[in-house]
Amino acid sequence: MTDSEYEKRYRQAPCGLLSTDISGVVLEANDTFLDWIGYPADRVIGSAFTRLLDAGSQLFFETRHTQALHLRGSVREVALRLKRADGSVLPVLVNSELRRDEQPAVVRTAVFDTTDRLRYETDLLQARKAAESSEERVRLLQDVSSVFEGSATDEEVAESFAALCREAFAATETAVLLRDGTGGMRVVGGANPLAGTVPPIASLRNTTDVIAVHADDAEPEFPVLAAGLREARLESLSIAPLMNDGESLGVLVCFFRRHREFDERSFDLKRALGRQAAQTLVRIRLQRRLEHLALYDQLTGVANRQLLQQSLDAAIGISARANEPLALVFLDLDEFKSINDRWGHAAGDTVLREVASRLREAVRAGDIVGRIGGDEFVAICANSDPHDGESIAERILAVTHEPILLQGVAITVAVSAGIATYRPGTDPRPTGDQLLIRADAAMYSSKTAGKGRVTLEPRPVG
Amino acid sequence: MLPVVSSDVLRRNNVRITGNPAGRVLVFAHGFGCSQAAWNLVAPEFEAEFRVVLFDHVGAGDSDLTAYDRGKYDSLDGYADDLLEILEAADLQDVVFIGHSVSAMIGVLASNRDPSRFGSLILVGPSPRYVNDDGYTGGFEPADIRDLLDALDANYLGWSAVAAPMIMGNPDRPELGERLTQSFCSTDPDIARHFAHVTFLSDNRADLERVTVPTLVIQCTDDLIAPVEVGRYVHEAIPHSALAVLSTTGHIPILSGAPEVVAAIRRYLA
């Protein structure tokens, strides 16, 4: 074959062929390439190949393709977009090889038109991305729901919610704030990097829809927040309310070190997650309420018989293991029936509530008080010898004897008390029921001895 | 946060320390799209005289991919944290930090946070913001960045290690081949995508004026990614900085014009 035939094959090859120097300046290009690109040879030769690419391809080529080519020596099937003279874009696949054996080193490149294939691949890619993003959404919602299933407390829900959202939204920090009983909010999960520098902003915390705030445009509306964000090197934050039935139980706040643009999809996802967290909180709070109902006396709020029995059994076990004495104080109101008869049952309930509340104040921290039925109350006092039990009982009698106002009239209530004790090592270990019966019997001695007094169960002589 | 053990840091970032143990410390940091291998033609030139430290950003090269925390690495600050941890773990002082491309800004952030460990900064092709803004020309529009992300997706396969043959046939420099590992310039495509977001959508202009460390800006001719106006902007914004404009073209002078980069660094350190 003659040189001119070789040259013809080069010029008219069914693909673009070009050579560039090591810094990417085009040294030569064949006719096919020049036809595709639409510029005359003198516009192409001598200028950088990247000038022929659209901006996205330029970024990719300069940051990725060039480094890979230099280090690997060749790159294969790189997808780029050529910017033609008429302004249209030609998608191409490029193979390049760096020839260091030539002096000076040269890069040889073959370019293939991939208009049709790329359109097809782009469609596929778009479809895949759409599928992936909806799959991601479903997966996140599922992850959240399975984590929530295992959560029993507000703290567990808030911590796991904060952790999952930090990962899912690539946030520097996340914080879950929940409303407390006083109308304020506190951080229950995650961390608030603005705590201590930015005071609470009610309009943000009470939002009923997802909102975003950016450090660079928050200045006019929230100057303190804008300064706090800059101080903490944060640029954006998003706030998602935890909504249930139109009521906000708290917020999820995501903090970002980088200015973020949030699209409607991400807002929508945060809305859905916020609803899910709120529903979980409602569920576990209801559960907690049911447990409370089952174990606490509804009238007075102190432990009911069931919880008292459980607690007493546990207290006897602890007392035995720790070798510490245990005192059980049994209390019965004197003449309670006559209060009911004279003032009515509602007034009787008021007296019971007041007595229970005073009882709680009279015992030591850690003692357990409960209502065992009717007008009978019990206090379980750990680490108390008979003497301690007696002084606790005397204190109870004193505070319950203070006047109680009923319909504007001050009445006084007297209480009879009986104490039974368990001294490990000295006494045989009783069951809870046995100890209760003994304390009840001691209380009964107080009644027969004239009421309004404390009786310590008689100790066996010897 | 738990205290980070130094050996963990060195392994996490695949830190390599070579060169003259008695020499001044040069820390080289690679940019987006590759790994410490990007310094293969520059770093060895300094080994006789300097102590040379190379590392991979988490997510790149032979770094520990399990350490990739999307929240932490959602801003350049997370990378700056790592850099400071590396300097502490290897107990490096009076460091000359040489950062290419996005790593230039990572060095700026780290030195602003703790200037005490830095002797000087050398920023190769820096840009504090790639996207144009009112009164500022970064070179790109937001749509261009979206196109780049599409280009990353279209080149999904190219990120994996599968297509990384051991080529670097350079009979004059056999040691180069040994330096390469199978994984250079390879990474997880999702991480590449996230790093691209962080690199090209960050705005660190306000950090430049806070630099207190002596700084050299190395700017190439005809760099589309970090145009000469951006290099000038960086030079003017950083107090008492010097500017060296190279005749090498493009954004990767550390590979395409290594001798000129080496000479510029040497001149500055002389």
Interface residues (C-beta under 8 A of the other chain):
Chain A: I22 S23 G24 V25 A48 T50 R51 D54 A55 G56 S57 Q58 L59 F60 E62 T63 R64 T66 Q67 A68 H70 L71 R72 G73 S74 V75 R76 E77 V78 A79 L80 R81 R100 D101 L118 E121 T122 L125 K129 R166 E167 A170 A171 T172 E173 R233 E235 F256 R257 R258 H259
Chain B: G31 F32 G33 C34 A37 A38 N40 R70 G71 K72 D74 S75 L76 D77 G78 S101 F140 E141 A143 D144 I145 R146 D147 L148 L149 D150 A151 L152 D153 A154 N155 L157 G158 A163 A164 P165 I167 M168 G169 N170 L180 F184 C185 H194 V198 F200 L201 S202 D203 D222 D223 L224 I225 T248 T249 G250 H251 I252 L255 S256 G257
